[in-house]
Amino acid sequence: MSVLEVTGLDVHYGLRRHRRQALAGASLTVEPGEIVGLIGETGSGKSTFARAVLGLVRPSAGRIVVDGEDVSGHRDRQWRALRRRGVLQYVFQDPLRSLDPDLTIADSLLEPLLLKGIPRVEAVERARGYLPRVRLDEELLPRLPGELSGGQRQRVAVARALITEPKLVILDEPVSALDAANRVQVLEILKDLRDTGIALVFISHDLGSVAGIADRVAVLYQGSVVEVGPARDVIAAPEHPYTKLLVGSAPTLRMAAAGRAEREALRALLNA
């Protein structure tokens, strides 16, 4: 059973003549333990897609199924119950938006576990055990978010999203605000999650950020998913004109995915 099934999703903003369509028939499935990169330019509908799946905006049409539960028509109370179960989690682009500035790192990690009804002693042990998984030291637990670097805060945000052992985590541009060293660390952490069974949707405008960790790539253009396939195939042989444009703007990606003969041909083309 797919952990996420989105079919024919339409989302509109505004009223009457100022009504604007943000998503138009977008469809995507995500399997347990799979990493799917959702790629598109600014304004393509990526964040709207995430917000719809999270229940933060109501679709005009279409169907959303999370872990076998049709959430398309859920009311606020039903969404709250789903979130408290920890089935679905979200990581923001800006680490400062992910964490309450007045809560210590320990309290931020404990909060979702206590809401789920896990006893405090067990929750404390789980919080301690999750820090090494995101390459952080236990000594950070009593600190406030403002006392951490941006990279540390984002890794805490990832730990907080994972700590309830959700079925699906949506990450909205999780490395775009980080420097190169922290970006690599976060990407490596996400790549290591394949063995946990947690599914990830990695939203980005940068194909290069997800090419090395995604099992599949979905390309979003003007509110519609125009191409989906294994990351290697999409990079080596893009079909949609927009995907070709994305790959063409980062020729080293296509070079890395190609076979020997194709690499030689690409080098000749690039050096022409």
C-alpha positions as CSV (number, residue, x, y, z in Angstrom):
1,M,0.0,0.0,0.0
2,S,1.3,3.4,-0.9
3,V,2.0,5.8,2.0
4,L,0.8,8.7,-0.2
5,E,-1.6,8.8,-3.1
6,V,-2.5,12.1,-4.7
7,T,-4.8,12.0,-7.7
8,G,-6.0,14.9,-9.9
9,L,-5.3,17.5,-7.3
10,D,-6.6,21.0,-8.0
11,V,-6.0,24.0,-5.7
12,H,-7.2,27.6,-6.3
13,Y,-6.5,30.8,-4.5
14,G,-8.6,33.9,-4.4
15,L,-12.3,34.5,-5.4
16,R,-14.1,35.1,-8.6
17,R,-12.2,37.0,-11.2
18,H,-9.1,37.1,-9.0
19,R,-9.1,33.3,-8.7
20,R,-5.8,31.7,-9.5
21,Q,-5.1,28.0,-10.0
22,A,-2.0,26.8,-8.1
23,L,-2.3,23.1,-8.9
24,A,-4.0,21.6,-11.9
25,G,-4.6,17.8,-11.8
26,A,-1.4,17.0,-9.9
27,S,-0.9,13.3,-9.2
28,L,1.8,11.5,-7.3
29,T,2.3,8.3,-5.3
30,V,5.0,7.6,-2.7
31,E,5.8,4.1,-1.4
32,P,7.0,3.2,2.1
33,G,10.7,3.9,2.5
34,E,11.0,5.7,-0.8
35,I,12.6,9.1,-1.3
36,V,10.8,11.2,-3.9
37,G,12.2,14.5,-5.1
38,L,9.5,17.0,-6.1
39,I,11.2,19.5,-8.4
40,G,10.0,22.8,-9.8
41,E,10.7,26.5,-10.2
42,T,9.3,29.2,-7.8
43,G,5.6,29.4,-8.4
44,S,5.2,25.9,-9.9
45,G,3.0,24.8,-7.0
46,K,5.5,22.8,-4.8
47,S,4.6,24.4,-1.5
48,T,0.9,24.4,-2.3
49,F,1.2,20.6,-3.0
50,A,2.8,20.2,0.5
51,R,0.2,22.4,2.2
52,A,-2.6,20.4,0.6
53,V,-1.2,17.1,1.7
54,L,-0.7,18.5,5.2
55,G,-4.3,19.8,5.3
56,L,-3.3,23.4,5.4
57,V,-5.2,24.3,2.2
58,R,-8.4,22.7,0.9
59,P,-8.2,21.3,-2.6
60,S,-10.9,22.3,-5.2
61,A,-10.8,18.8,-6.6
62,G,-8.9,15.6,-6.4
63,R,-8.1,12.9,-3.8
64,I,-5.4,12.7,-1.1
65,V,-4.8,9.3,0.7
66,V,-2.3,9.2,3.5
67,D,-1.4,5.7,4.8
68,G,-4.6,4.3,3.5
69,E,-6.8,7.1,4.9
70,D,-8.7,9.4,2.5
71,V,-8.0,12.8,4.0
72,S,-9.5,14.8,1.1
73,G,-12.5,16.0,3.0
74,H,-11.1,16.0,6.5
75,R,-12.2,18.6,8.9
76,D,-9.8,20.4,11.3
77,R,-10.5,18.0,14.2
78,Q,-9.7,15.0,12.0
79,W,-6.5,16.7,10.8
80,R,-5.5,17.4,14.4
81,A,-6.0,13.7,15.3
82,L,-3.9,12.6,12.3
83,R,-1.1,14.9,13.2
84,R,-1.1,13.9,16.9
85,R,-0.7,10.3,15.8
86,G,2.5,11.4,14.1
87,V,1.7,9.7,10.8
88,L,2.7,12.8,8.8
89,Q,5.5,15.3,9.6
90,Y,6.9,18.4,7.9
91,V,10.2,20.1,7.9
92,F,10.4,23.8,7.0
93,Q,12.9,25.5,4.8
94,D,13.9,28.0,7.5
95,P,15.2,26.1,10.6
96,L,14.1,29.0,12.9
97,R,10.4,28.5,11.8
98,S,10.6,24.8,12.7
99,L,11.4,25.3,16.4
100,D,9.8,27.3,19.2
101,P,12.5,29.8,20.2
102,D,11.4,29.6,23.9
103,L,11.7,25.8,24.2
104,T,15.0,23.9,24.8
105,I,16.0,21.4,22.2
106,A,15.0,18.6,24.7
107,D,11.5,20.1,25.1
108,S,11.1,20.5,21.3
109,L,12.0,16.8,20.8
110,L,9.8,15.7,23.7
111,E,6.7,17.6,22.7
112,P,5.5,15.5,19.8
113,L,6.1,12.3,21.8
114,L,4.1,13.5,24.8
115,L,1.3,14.6,22.5
116,K,1.3,11.1,21.1
117,G,0.8,9.7,24.6
118,I,4.3,8.2,25.1
119,P,5.4,8.1,28.8
120,R,7.9,10.8,29.6
121,V,10.7,8.4,30.7
122,E,10.4,6.6,27.4
123,A,10.2,9.9,25.5
124,V,13.4,11.2,27.1
125,E,15.3,8.0,26.2
126,R,14.0,8.3,22.6
127,A,15.0,11.9,22.3
128,R,18.5,11.1,23.5
129,G,18.8,8.3,21.0
130,Y,17.8,10.4,18.1
131,L,20.5,13.0,18.3
132,P,23.3,10.7,17.1
133,R,21.1,9.8,14.1
134,V,21.3,13.4,13.0
135,R,24.9,13.8,14.0
136,L,24.4,16.0,17.1
137,D,25.7,15.7,20.6
138,E,23.5,15.2,23.7
139,E,25.0,18.3,25.3
140,L,22.8,20.4,23.0
141,L,19.6,19.2,24.7
142,P,19.4,22.0,27.3
143,R,20.1,24.7,24.8
144,L,17.7,27.0,23.0
145,P,17.4,27.1,19.2
146,G,19.1,30.6,19.1
147,E,22.2,29.1,20.6
148,L,22.7,26.6,17.7
149,S,24.0,27.2,14.2
150,G,21.6,27.0,11.3
151,G,22.8,23.6,10.3
152,Q,22.4,22.3,13.9
153,R,18.9,23.7,14.0
154,Q,17.9,22.1,10.8
155,R,19.2,18.7,12.0
156,V,17.2,19.1,15.2
157,A,14.1,19.9,13.0
158,V,14.7,16.7,11.1
159,A,15.1,14.7,14.4
160,R,11.8,16.2,15.6
161,A,10.0,15.2,12.5
162,L,11.4,11.6,12.7
163,I,11.1,11.0,16.4
164,T,7.4,10.0,16.2
165,E,8.4,7.4,13.6
166,P,6.0,8.7,11.0
167,K,5.0,7.0,7.8
168,L,5.7,10.2,5.7
169,V,7.9,13.3,6.1
170,I,7.6,16.2,3.7
171,L,10.7,18.4,3.5
172,D,10.2,21.8,1.9
173,E,13.5,23.1,0.6
174,P,15.3,21.8,3.7
175,V,18.9,22.6,2.6
176,S,18.4,25.8,0.6
177,A,19.2,28.0,3.7
178,L,22.3,26.1,4.6
179,D,26.0,26.5,3.7
180,A,27.6,23.8,1.6
181,A,29.0,21.7,4.5
182,N,25.7,21.6,6.4
183,R,23.8,20.9,3.2
184,V,25.9,17.8,2.5
185,Q,25.5,16.6,6.1
186,V,21.7,17.0,6.0
187,L,21.5,15.2,2.6
188,E,23.6,12.3,3.9
189,I,21.3,12.0,7.0
190,L,18.2,11.9,4.7
191,K,19.9,9.3,2.5
192,D,20.5,7.1,5.5
193,L,16.8,7.0,6.2
194,R,16.1,4.5,3.5
195,D,16.5,1.6,5.9
196,T,13.9,3.0,8.4
197,G,10.9,2.5,6.1
198,I,10.0,6.2,6.4
199,A,8.9,7.8,3.1
200,L,10.3,11.2,2.2
201,V,9.0,13.9,-0.2
202,F,11.9,16.2,-0.8
203,I,10.7,19.5,-2.3
204,S,13.3,21.6,-4.1
205,H,13.8,24.0,-7.0
206,D,17.3,22.5,-7.4
207,L,17.6,19.2,-9.2
208,G,21.2,18.8,-8.0
209,S,20.1,18.8,-4.3
210,V,18.0,15.7,-4.7
211,A,19.7,13.8,-7.6
212,G,22.0,11.9,-5.3
213,I,19.4,10.8,-2.7
214,A,16.1,10.5,-4.5
215,D,14.8,7.1,-5.7
216,R,12.4,8.9,-8.0
217,V,12.0,12.4,-9.3
218,A,8.6,14.2,-10.0
219,V,8.8,17.4,-12.0
220,L,6.1,20.0,-11.3
221,Y,5.5,22.7,-13.9
222,Q,2.7,25.2,-13.8
223,G,0.8,23.3,-11.2
224,S,1.0,19.9,-12.9
225,V,3.3,16.9,-12.5
226,V,4.7,16.6,-16.0
227,E,7.2,13.9,-15.6
228,V,7.9,11.1,-13.0
229,G,10.5,8.4,-13.1
230,P,13.7,7.0,-11.5
231,A,16.1,9.8,-10.7
232,R,18.8,8.3,-12.9
233,D,16.4,8.0,-15.9
234,V,15.0,11.4,-15.6
235,I,18.4,13.0,-15.5
236,A,19.9,10.8,-18.3
237,A,16.9,11.0,-20.6
238,P,14.4,13.7,-19.7
239,E,11.2,13.6,-21.8
240,H,9.3,16.8,-21.0
241,P,10.7,20.1,-22.4
242,Y,10.8,21.7,-18.9
243,T,12.7,18.7,-17.5
244,K,15.2,19.0,-20.4
245,L,15.6,22.6,-19.4
246,L,16.3,21.7,-15.8
247,V,18.8,19.1,-16.7
248,G,20.4,21.3,-19.3
249,S,21.0,24.0,-16.7
250,A,23.1,21.5,-14.7
251,P,25.0,19.4,-17.3
252,T,27.2,17.8,-14.7
253,L,24.1,15.9,-13.4
254,R,23.5,14.4,-16.8
255,M,27.2,13.6,-17.1
256,A,27.1,11.7,-13.8
257,A,24.1,9.6,-14.8
258,A,25.3,8.7,-18.3
259,G,27.1,5.7,-19.5
260,R,30.7,5.8,-20.8
261,A,29.8,6.3,-24.4
262,E,27.2,9.0,-23.6
263,R,29.7,10.8,-21.3
264,E,32.2,11.0,-24.1
265,A,29.5,12.4,-26.4
266,L,28.4,14.9,-23.8
267,R,32.0,16.1,-23.2
268,A,32.4,16.6,-26.9
269,L,29.1,18.5,-27.0
270,L,30.1,20.7,-24.0
271,N,33.5,21.4,-25.4
272,A,32.3,22.2,-28.9
